[in-house]
């Protein structure tokens, strides 16, 4: 399914408006990270040595970023298509006294990739499913990681396909142009293997898969 960069950004920005982002932040303050974020943190926080730098693609308000900063990451770059999400991200970073360690970049990561640095860790928490074409996203993500790549995505199961179909139908009925996509886990793994990564850890919930990939030694 084709989708222009501008339409993707517009639909994501409308979907992740300030009301939604602040509701997600309030839930995070009450109960901590959601299941996929917690799953990725479980993969990442025992890693040694701790990454010094990270790129959080589709960061939202920054739940994964803040978890990794607490674990010892020195500097994080948060990229998101939603300006409200990044505004709340910056606000939360200042509240935590981390304003000088978190950088916010607005826009589509694939388009912005040439302007972003290579880092130790690249993370995509529930982001692949927001892109109609996963290949350029994962290729650029892999190219920007010198050590690790963490990704969560919907499992390829009939109940997940049904849930996404219903969810997208409801969005269309309400006039929300945002859509979720279920990509082949095998195809995504094969792409990352071609980019020089090996899956080192994996876990799953009923709906989601969480994988940690490590760059192969050269």
N, C-alpha and C positions, 0 to 999 in steps of 0.2 A: 504494500500500500504506500503510495507516494504521499509525501507531506512536505510542504515548503518550510524552511527555517522560520519565516515570519509567522506562519499560521500555527506552527508548533509552539512558539514562544507565546503568542497571543492566547491560545487555548490554555496553556499551562498557567499563565499569569492570571487569567480569569478564574480558573479552577482553584488555584492556591492563593486566594485573596486574603486580606488581612484577617477577616473573621475566621476563616478556616485555620490559618497558621496560628493565631492566638489560641484557638480551641485546642490545637495539637500541643502547643507549649504548656497550656494549663494541665492537660492530661499527663504530660511528661513530668511536671512538677509534683503532681499527685502520686503517680505510680511508677515513674522512671521510664527508661527506654522501652519502646515497643518490641515485639518478639524478634523481628528481623534485625533490628539494631542491636539488641542484646545478644543475639546469636553471633553477629559479626564481632562484637566486643569480646565474646567468649573465645572466638578464634584468635583474636589479635592481641589481647592483653597478656597472654603468657609468652608471646614471641620475644625472642632475645637476639640481638639487642633491640630495644624499643626504637621504632622509626623516629627520626628527628623531624621529618617534614612529611606533610600529607596533603593530598588533593581530594576534597570531598565533593564529588560530582552529584548535582541534585541534592544539595545539603539540607534544604529546607531551613528550619530554624537552628539546626546544628547539633542534634542529639548525639550523632556518632562522633562528630568533631569534639564536642565537649568531653565525651567519654575518653577519647584518645588523648586529649590534652591532660586530663586527670591522670592518665596512665604514663605520661612522660613525653609525649610529642611536644616539640618546641614551637613549631609554627604550622598553621593550617591555612589553606586557601579553600574557601567555600564558593562553589560555582552553582548558580541556580537561575532558572528562567523567570522566577517570581521576585519582583522587587519587594513586595511586602514580606516575603520570607526572609530576604536578606536584611531588610530593615530590622525585623525582629531578631535575627541572628546577631546583628551588631549590638542591638540593645541588650541581649542576653549576655554576650561576651563582656560588655562593659560592666554589667551587674556582677559578673563573676570575677572581675578584675583581670580579664584576659584580652582586653581590647587590643593590646599591642601584639598579641600572638595569633590573631585571627584576621584574615583578609577576605573581604567579600567582593566577588566578581559577578556581574549580572550578564546573562545571555546564554546562548546555546553552547555547551562545551565543545561540540564538534567544530563549530565555526570559530570559537575562541582558541582552540588548541594551539595554533602556532605562536600565540602570545604568552602561553603559560609554561612554567619551568618543569623540568623533570624532578620528581620527588621520590622519597623512599617508599611511600604507600599511596596508592590510589584506591578510593572506595566508591562504590556505586550501590547504595542501599535503596532498593525498590525504584531503580532508575531505568534499567534496561526495558522494563515493561511500559515505560512512557514513550519509547521511541519506536516508530513504525519500522525502522531499519536498524537492527542492532549492530551490524558489521562496522560501519565507520565509528560508532561510539566506542566499541570495545577495542578496535584497532588503535584509536587515539589514546584511550585509557592505558592500554598496554605500553604504548610508546612513551608515556609520561611516567612510568614506574620503573625505578631501578631495582626494586627489591620485591614488593608484594602488591597484590591486587585482590581486594575483597569485594564480593558481589552477592547481592540477594535478588531473587527473581521468582515469579510464580512457577510452581511445579506443573509439569505436563501431565495432568490427571483429568479425567472426565469431569469431576466435580469442580475443578478449578476453571476449566473451559466454560462450563455452564455458568458459574458465578460471574466470570468476566463478561459473558454474553448478556446476562441479565443486567449487570452493572452498566455496561455501555449502552444498552437499550434504554435504561432509565435516564442516563445522562442525555441521550438524544431527545427523549420525550420532554425533558426539562429545558432543552435548548443549550445544554452544556456541550461544547465541542471537544472537550478533553476525552481521550480514549486510552484504554489499557490494552496491551498486546502481550500475547503468550508466544514466545520464541522457543525454538527447539533447544533444549539444554545440551544435547549432543553436538549440535552445530556450534553453539557458543563455546563449549569446551574445546572443540577441534580448532576453532579460530585462536583461542588463547594458547593452545599448545603450539600452533604454528608461529605465534609471536614470542615463543621461548619461555612459556610458563608451564608449571606442573601443579595440579591441584594437590594441596597438602592437607587440607582439612575440609570436611563437609558435614552439614547437619540439616535437618528438615523439620518443619512443622506440618500441620495438615495441609496448609496452602502454599507455603514458601520454602525455598531452598536457599541455603547460605553457604557459600564456598570461599575458601581462601586459596589463592594461587601464589606460588613463589617462583621468582625468575630463576631459570636454570643457570648453574655456574658455567662460565665460559673459560 
